Amino acid sequence: MKTADRWIRIGILSSLFAGLIFLLVFYGKSLIQAMLPLAFGVILAYIELPVVEAADKLKMSRTVSILLTFVISFLIIVLILVCIIPLLIENIKDLANIIPDIFNSVLNNVISFIEINMPASWQQEILKEFNSSFMKMQDKILQGIYT
């Protein structure tokens, strides 16, 4: 009887594990998006708790200590953004400058592939269509970056 109970437990645990894997594979992104605000709240509370407790030791009211904690957190977030945003802007500018080179490299590779692998009768038509479509796509991407 013990062996049967053991196999039943193993079967139940295996089924639960398989179901968890199924949920993570098919609904993992949605699950993470739903749980992200909760995770941020837990992390924020964990970080702010020592400040509130230190203010309580100084005999401050709970309301004042919580407000102080929020002000400190806001200042830290602003400081981080002040440091990160200029770097982000610089990286976006660099990316915008190298995108045409990347597009030209891809274009040259595709043209080489077409010239090597396609029959000569098809090459001109394919290259004409490809160049037209590729340039339109490049223009749309660059317009999105610069506007």
PyRosetta script that sets phi, psi and omega in degrees:
from pyrosetta import init, pose_from_sequence

init()
pose = pose_from_sequence("MKTADRWIRIGILSSLFAGLIFLLVFYGKSLIQAMLPLAFGVILAYIELPVVEAADKLKMSRTVSILLTFVISFLIIVLILVCIIPLLIENIKDLANIIPDIFNSVLNNVISFIEINMPASWQQEILKEFNSSFMKMQDKILQGIYT")
pose.set_psi(1, -36.5)
pose.set_omega(1, 179.3)
pose.set_phi(2, -63.9)
pose.set_psi(2, -37.4)
pose.set_omega(2, -179.2)
pose.set_phi(3, -64.9)
pose.set_psi(3, -40.7)
pose.set_omega(3, 179.4)
pose.set_phi(4, -64.9)
pose.set_psi(4, -43.6)
pose.set_omega(4, 178.2)
pose.set_phi(5, -61.9)
pose.set_psi(5, -39.4)
pose.set_omega(5, -179.8)
pose.set_phi(6, -63.7)
pose.set_psi(6, -43.8)
pose.set_omega(6, -179.9)
pose.set_phi(7, -68.6)
pose.set_psi(7, -33.2)
pose.set_omega(7, 176.3)
pose.set_phi(8, -65.1)
pose.set_psi(8, -44.6)
pose.set_omega(8, 177.2)
pose.set_phi(9, -61.0)
pose.set_psi(9, -44.0)
pose.set_omega(9, 178.9)
pose.set_phi(10, -62.1)
pose.set_psi(10, -41.5)
pose.set_omega(10, 178.4)
pose.set_phi(11, -63.6)
pose.set_psi(11, -42.8)
pose.set_omega(11, 179.0)
pose.set_phi(12, -64.8)
pose.set_psi(12, -46.3)
pose.set_omega(12, 179.1)
pose.set_phi(13, -62.9)
pose.set_psi(13, -40.0)
pose.set_omega(13, 178.1)
pose.set_phi(14, -64.1)
pose.set_psi(14, -41.8)
pose.set_omega(14, 178.5)
pose.set_phi(15, -64.4)
pose.set_psi(15, -42.8)
pose.set_omega(15, 177.8)
pose.set_phi(16, -63.1)
pose.set_psi(16, -42.1)
pose.set_omega(16, 179.4)
pose.set_phi(17, -65.0)
pose.set_psi(17, -42.8)
pose.set_omega(17, 178.3)
pose.set_phi(18, -63.9)
pose.set_psi(18, -40.6)
pose.set_omega(18, 176.9)
pose.set_phi(19, -63.7)
pose.set_psi(19, -39.6)
pose.set_omega(19, 177.4)
pose.set_phi(20, -64.0)
pose.set_psi(20, -43.6)
pose.set_omega(20, 177.4)
pose.set_phi(21, -62.2)
pose.set_psi(21, -43.1)
pose.set_omega(21, 178.1)
pose.set_phi(22, -58.8)
pose.set_psi(22, -46.9)
pose.set_omega(22, 179.5)
pose.set_phi(23, -62.5)
pose.set_psi(23, -41.9)
pose.set_omega(23, -179.3)
pose.set_phi(24, -66.9)
pose.set_psi(24, -38.1)
pose.set_omega(24, -178.7)
pose.set_phi(25, -69.8)
pose.set_psi(25, -46.1)
pose.set_omega(25, -173.5)
pose.set_phi(26, -91.8)
pose.set_psi(26, -27.6)
pose.set_omega(26, -176.8)
pose.set_phi(27, -125.5)
pose.set_psi(27, 15.8)
pose.set_omega(27, -176.4)
pose.set_phi(28, -61.5)
pose.set_psi(28, -42.9)
pose.set_omega(28, -178.1)
pose.set_phi(29, -64.5)
pose.set_psi(29, -44.2)
pose.set_omega(29, 178.7)
pose.set_phi(30, -65.2)
pose.set_psi(30, -39.3)
pose.set_omega(30, 179.5)
pose.set_phi(31, -64.8)
pose.set_psi(31, -42.8)
pose.set_omega(31, 178.9)
pose.set_phi(32, -65.3)
pose.set_psi(32, -42.4)
pose.set_omega(32, 178.9)
pose.set_phi(33, -62.7)
pose.set_psi(33, -36.1)
pose.set_omega(33, 179.9)
pose.set_phi(34, -73.5)
pose.set_psi(34, -34.6)
pose.set_omega(34, -176.2)
pose.set_phi(35, -87.8)
pose.set_psi(35, -12.8)
pose.set_omega(35, -176.5)
pose.set_phi(36, -60.2)
pose.set_psi(36, -45.8)
pose.set_omega(36, 177.5)
pose.set_phi(37, -61.4)
pose.set_psi(37, -37.9)
pose.set_omega(37, 177.6)
pose.set_phi(38, -63.9)
pose.set_psi(38, -42.7)
pose.set_omega(38, 179.1)
pose.set_phi(39, -63.7)
pose.set_psi(39, -41.9)
pose.set_omega(39, 177.4)
pose.set_phi(40, -62.3)
pose.set_psi(40, -40.4)
pose.set_omega(40, 178.4)
pose.set_phi(41, -63.2)
pose.set_psi(41, -43.1)
pose.set_omega(41, 178.7)
pose.set_phi(42, -64.1)
pose.set_psi(42, -44.1)
pose.set_omega(42, 179.6)
pose.set_phi(43, -64.0)
pose.set_psi(43, -43.0)
pose.set_omega(43, 179.3)
pose.set_phi(44, -63.2)
pose.set_psi(44, -43.8)
pose.set_omega(44, 178.1)
pose.set_phi(45, -63.8)
pose.set_psi(45, -39.6)
pose.set_omega(45, 179.5)
pose.set_phi(46, -64.1)
pose.set_psi(46, -38.7)
pose.set_omega(46, -179.8)
pose.set_phi(47, -74.1)
pose.set_psi(47, -37.7)
pose.set_omega(47, -175.0)
pose.set_phi(48, -82.2)
pose.set_psi(48, -20.6)
pose.set_omega(48, -177.2)
pose.set_phi(49, -57.7)
pose.set_psi(49, -44.8)
pose.set_omega(49, 178.9)
pose.set_phi(50, -61.4)
pose.set_psi(50, -33.9)
pose.set_omega(50, 178.9)
pose.set_phi(51, -67.6)
pose.set_psi(51, -43.0)
pose.set_omega(51, 178.6)
pose.set_phi(52, -64.2)
pose.set_psi(52, -42.2)
pose.set_omega(52, 179.5)
pose.set_phi(53, -66.1)
pose.set_psi(53, -38.5)
pose.set_omega(53, 177.4)
pose.set_phi(54, -64.9)
pose.set_psi(54, -39.0)
pose.set_omega(54, 177.9)
pose.set_phi(55, -67.8)
pose.set_psi(55, -34.8)
pose.set_omega(55, 176.3)
pose.set_phi(56, -64.4)
pose.set_psi(56, -38.0)
pose.set_omega(56, 178.0)
pose.set_phi(57, -65.0)
pose.set_psi(57, -28.4)
pose.set_omega(57, 178.2)
pose.set_phi(58, -85.2)
pose.set_psi(58, 10.7)
pose.set_omega(58, 177.6)
pose.set_phi(59, 64.1)
pose.set_psi(59, 30.5)
pose.set_omega(59, 173.1)
pose.set_phi(60, -82.6)
pose.set_psi(60, 154.0)
pose.set_omega(60, 176.5)
pose.set_phi(61, -69.6)
pose.set_psi(61, 155.7)
pose.set_omega(61, -177.7)
pose.set_phi(62, -61.8)
pose.set_psi(62, -39.2)
pose.set_omega(62, -179.8)
pose.set_phi(63, -62.7)
pose.set_psi(63, -45.4)
pose.set_omega(63, 180.0)
pose.set_phi(64, -65.2)
pose.set_psi(64, -40.8)
pose.set_omega(64, -179.5)
pose.set_phi(65, -66.4)
pose.set_psi(65, -37.3)
pose.set_omega(65, 177.9)
pose.set_phi(66, -68.5)
pose.set_psi(66, -42.9)
pose.set_omega(66, 176.6)
pose.set_phi(67, -61.4)
pose.set_psi(67, -42.3)
pose.set_omega(67, 177.2)
pose.set_phi(68, -60.4)
pose.set_psi(68, -41.3)
pose.set_omega(68, 179.0)
pose.set_phi(69, -63.3)
pose.set_psi(69, -43.5)
pose.set_omega(69, 178.7)
pose.set_phi(70, -65.3)
pose.set_psi(70, -38.7)
pose.set_omega(70, 178.0)
pose.set_phi(71, -63.9)
pose.set_psi(71, -44.7)
pose.set_omega(71, 178.6)
pose.set_phi(72, -62.4)
pose.set_psi(72, -43.5)
pose.set_omega(72, 179.0)
pose.set_phi(73, -62.8)
pose.set_psi(73, -42.3)
pose.set_omega(73, 178.7)
pose.set_phi(74, -61.8)
pose.set_psi(74, -43.6)
pose.set_omega(74, 179.4)
pose.set_phi(75, -64.1)
pose.set_psi(75, -38.5)
pose.set_omega(75, 177.9)
pose.set_phi(76, -65.1)
pose.set_psi(76, -43.3)
pose.set_omega(76, 179.2)
pose.set_phi(77, -63.2)
pose.set_psi(77, -43.0)
pose.set_omega(77, 178.4)
pose.set_phi(78, -62.7)
pose.set_psi(78, -42.6)
pose.set_omega(78, 179.0)
pose.set_phi(79, -61.5)
pose.set_psi(79, -43.2)
pose.set_omega(79, 178.5)
pose.set_phi(80, -63.6)
pose.set_psi(80, -44.1)
pose.set_omega(80, 179.8)
pose.set_phi(81, -64.6)
pose.set_psi(81, -38.0)
pose.set_omega(81, 178.5)
pose.set_phi(82, -63.1)
pose.set_psi(82, -33.2)
pose.set_omega(82, 178.8)
pose.set_phi(83, -79.2)
pose.set_psi(83, -36.4)
pose.set_omega(83, -172.6)
pose.set_phi(84, -84.5)
pose.set_psi(84, -39.7)
pose.set_omega(84, -173.4)
pose.set_phi(85, -60.2)
pose.set_psi(85, -44.0)
pose.set_omega(85, 177.3)
pose.set_phi(86, -61.6)
pose.set_psi(86, -37.8)
pose.set_omega(86, 176.7)
pose.set_phi(87, -64.7)
pose.set_psi(87, -41.3)
pose.set_omega(87, 179.5)
pose.set_phi(88, -64.2)
pose.set_psi(88, -42.4)
pose.set_omega(88, 178.5)
pose.set_phi(89, -63.0)
pose.set_psi(89, -42.9)
pose.set_omega(89, 179.6)
pose.set_phi(90, -62.9)
pose.set_psi(90, -42.3)
pose.set_omega(90, 179.0)
pose.set_phi(91, -65.6)
pose.set_psi(91, -38.1)
pose.set_omega(91, 178.3)
pose.set_phi(92, -66.2)
pose.set_psi(92, -39.5)
pose.set_omega(92, 176.9)
pose.set_phi(93, -62.6)
pose.set_psi(93, -43.8)
pose.set_omega(93, 178.2)
pose.set_phi(94, -61.3)
pose.set_psi(94, -42.7)
pose.set_omega(94, 179.1)
pose.set_phi(95, -62.7)
pose.set_psi(95, -42.4)
pose.set_omega(95, 179.0)
pose.set_phi(96, -63.2)
pose.set_psi(96, -31.3)
pose.set_omega(96, 179.6)
pose.set_phi(97, -75.5)
pose.set_psi(97, -30.8)
pose.set_omega(97, -177.0)
pose.set_phi(98, -95.2)
pose.set_psi(98, -10.4)
pose.set_omega(98, -180.0)
pose.set_phi(99, -58.5)
pose.set_psi(99, -43.3)
pose.set_omega(99, 177.9)
pose.set_phi(100, -59.4)
pose.set_psi(100, -38.1)
pose.set_omega(100, 177.5)
pose.set_phi(101, -64.5)
pose.set_psi(101, -40.5)
pose.set_omega(101, 178.5)
pose.set_phi(102, -64.1)
pose.set_psi(102, -44.8)
pose.set_omega(102, 178.4)
pose.set_phi(103, -60.7)
pose.set_psi(103, -43.6)
pose.set_omega(103, 179.3)
pose.set_phi(104, -63.6)
pose.set_psi(104, -38.7)
pose.set_omega(104, 177.8)
pose.set_phi(105, -63.3)
pose.set_psi(105, -45.9)
pose.set_omega(105, 178.4)
pose.set_phi(106, -63.3)
pose.set_psi(106, -43.2)
pose.set_omega(106, 179.3)
pose.set_phi(107, -59.2)
pose.set_psi(107, -46.3)
pose.set_omega(107, 179.2)
pose.set_phi(108, -63.2)
pose.set_psi(108, -40.0)
pose.set_omega(108, 178.4)
pose.set_phi(109, -64.9)
pose.set_psi(109, -41.8)
pose.set_omega(109, 179.8)
pose.set_phi(110, -68.1)
pose.set_psi(110, -40.5)
pose.set_omega(110, 177.9)
pose.set_phi(111, -61.5)
pose.set_psi(111, -42.9)
pose.set_omega(111, 177.3)
pose.set_phi(112, -61.3)
pose.set_psi(112, -42.1)
pose.set_omega(112, 179.3)
pose.set_phi(113, -62.5)
pose.set_psi(113, -43.8)
pose.set_omega(113, -179.7)
pose.set_phi(114, -64.5)
pose.set_psi(114, -43.5)
pose.set_omega(114, -178.8)
pose.set_phi(115, -65.2)
pose.set_psi(115, -32.6)
pose.set_omega(115, -178.5)
pose.set_phi(116, -81.5)
pose.set_psi(116, -40.2)
pose.set_omega(116, -168.0)
pose.set_phi(117, -104.5)
pose.set_psi(117, -9.3)
pose.set_omega(117, -177.5)
pose.set_phi(118, -104.9)
pose.set_psi(118, 149.8)
pose.set_omega(118, 175.4)
pose.set_phi(119, -63.5)
pose.set_psi(119, 148.5)
pose.set_omega(119, -176.2)
pose.set_phi(120, -59.5)
pose.set_psi(120, -32.1)
pose.set_omega(120, -178.3)
pose.set_phi(121, -68.6)
pose.set_psi(121, -25.3)
pose.set_omega(121, -177.7)
pose.set_phi(122, -94.0)
pose.set_psi(122, -21.8)
pose.set_omega(122, -169.0)
pose.set_phi(123, -56.6)
pose.set_psi(123, -48.9)
pose.set_omega(123, -175.4)
pose.set_phi(124, -62.3)
pose.set_psi(124, -43.7)
pose.set_omega(124, -179.6)
pose.set_phi(125, -65.4)
pose.set_psi(125, -44.5)
pose.set_omega(125, 179.8)
pose.set_phi(126, -64.0)
pose.set_psi(126, -45.6)
pose.set_omega(126, -179.3)
pose.set_phi(127, -63.3)
pose.set_psi(127, -39.1)
pose.set_omega(127, 179.4)
pose.set_phi(128, -63.8)
pose.set_psi(128, -47.8)
pose.set_omega(128, 178.9)
pose.set_phi(129, -64.3)
pose.set_psi(129, -42.8)
pose.set_omega(129, -178.3)
pose.set_phi(130, -64.5)
pose.set_psi(130, -46.1)
pose.set_omega(130, 179.0)
pose.set_phi(131, -59.6)
pose.set_psi(131, -43.3)
pose.set_omega(131, 179.8)
pose.set_phi(132, -62.0)
pose.set_psi(132, -50.5)
pose.set_omega(132, -179.1)
pose.set_phi(133, -64.9)
pose.set_psi(133, -41.5)
pose.set_omega(133, -177.5)
pose.set_phi(134, -65.6)
pose.set_psi(134, -41.6)
pose.set_omega(134, 179.9)
pose.set_phi(135, -67.8)
pose.set_psi(135, -38.5)
pose.set_omega(135, 176.3)
pose.set_phi(136, -62.0)
pose.set_psi(136, -43.4)
pose.set_omega(136, 179.6)
pose.set_phi(137, -63.9)
pose.set_psi(137, -43.1)
pose.set_omega(137, 179.2)
pose.set_phi(138, -62.3)
pose.set_psi(138, -42.8)
pose.set_omega(138, 179.0)
pose.set_phi(139, -62.4)
pose.set_psi(139, -43.2)
pose.set_omega(139, 179.7)
pose.set_phi(140, -63.4)
pose.set_psi(140, -42.4)
pose.set_omega(140, 179.8)
pose.set_phi(141, -65.4)
pose.set_psi(141, -45.3)
pose.set_omega(141, -179.6)
pose.set_phi(142, -67.4)
pose.set_psi(142, -35.0)
pose.set_omega(142, 175.9)
pose.set_phi(143, -64.2)
pose.set_psi(143, -38.0)
pose.set_omega(143, 177.8)
pose.set_phi(144, -65.8)
pose.set_psi(144, -33.3)
pose.set_omega(144, -179.9)
pose.set_phi(145, -75.3)
pose.set_psi(145, -43.0)
pose.set_omega(145, -173.1)
pose.set_phi(146, -85.1)
pose.set_psi(146, -8.9)
pose.set_omega(146, 179.2)
pose.set_phi(147, -104.5)
pose.dump_pdb("model.pdb")
